[in-house]
């Protein structure tokens, strides 16, 4: 007698739909993901709802922050998630938690994780969920490029539409922010080269050791970066023996902070609207002028056209950059000096001697006139370490000049180098001698300076927490997102008043001028 056998159908994969053509097509075509619900409405603290608790304890701004975060468009972030598998946290949940952490000066991954556990404001932002530090870190890493470009631009456009901002005066300013790498572990280029050779030899002797292999690859990257920087310094005629590289963050450049201390860091630059809204942000390893064009492109994206005027400090004063802005028909004011008083608008000379700006150039005769009245004639040309051609000018009147001690210590007398683009520097100096131009430039400090002070003192951005240029740009963009949202939450009426006053400034000036002219003498 045979026993009847009954087998259950194999439903392990078919029930989940992984082996069905429809499910495979849906996954490959980017089906819309289903996210974890993060509504905080049902959360309670004691006998009160969480929103009532926040309002009672002066934290109503957290409710407003979540409302602002919910109004943003997250389409550019949502497309990175699959339409199957375990439900992920919505980008709004994690981004809102990060922004909240930035605003309360706790924005390392571990600090944000702890906020979600113990902080009532963080509970409201993430609906009571408690994502761990690895989930938060993966979110930033996954969306690093989009957060610093597309999403940031979308946020700025939303603020522009709400506040009815118009194209106006802008200011660009940069600062050095220290890297997460330790300056004690920075090594010279020669040490990096030797370390890479030793690591490669150790990996060659034990090819089965994966750890040695990864160490050799990391050491090779450090040595390669050191070699590139040495070559760059030699190209411009500078000493390359002092080049240092931080092995834990090879893209960071050892450079002076604002207080003069040499640390691995990055140049972070911001583009500010006259209303106080951040329109653009960019991070370069070591150059502020290199950030100008990307910032102007961001301005074009969010406002559709170039600004009416761009105000920059002496750190951006270079002939090629001024030439580039003139060719783009952008009005720019950028002195070579500090421009804090009446007599420091032009760069001062070395050790108190006459600066190049004090030698006036005559294009008709192709000569310079020195402060003593002598003419410097062209006597040849040469190239600098970067390969840039310059013309050389000199005079024979230095020997009998009474002002020689204030001009030069060279036995051959004072010489002047003229580069291509110097005419734009001279034109800029001439423009900045006009009272109206100086009055407009005086607005730069009011527009540009507060944001980096706010980053440093209010948001705690004295040092980056992440490594690598892509992650650094995302981190800087997150601070910019938090800054703009705080502006919108804190004083929308004040911002709107500033915009209205700025928009009607010219009309008010014209009315005042007509009134002055109409007064009988």
Buried (B, 14 or more C-beta within 10 A) or exposed (E): EEEEEEEEEEEEEEEEBEEEEEBEEBBEEEBEBBBBEBEBEEBEBEEEBBBEBBBEEEBEBBBBBBEBBEEBEBEBBBEBBBBBEEEBBBBBBBBBBBBBBBBBEBBBBEBBBBBBEEBBBBBBBBBBBBBEBEBBBBBBEBBBEBBBBBBBBBBBBBBBEBBEBBBBBBBBBBBBBBBBBEBEEBBBBEBBBBBBBEBBEBBEEEEEEEEBBEBBEBBBBBBBBBBBBBEBBEEEEBEBEEBBBBBBBBBBBBBEBEEEEEBBBBBBBBBBBBBBBBBBBBBBBBBBBBBBBBBBEBBEBBBEEBBEBBBBBBBBBBBEBBBBBBEEEBBBBBBBBEBEEEEBBBBBBEEEBBBBBBBEBEEEEEBBBBBBEBBBEBEEEEEEEEEBEBBBBBBEBBEEBEBBEBBBEEEEBBBBBBBEBBBBBBEBBEBBEEEEBBEBBEBBBEBBBBBBEBBBEBBBBEEBBBBBBBBBBBBBBBBBBBBBBBBBBEEEEEBBEBBEEBBEEEEEEEEEEEEEEEEEE
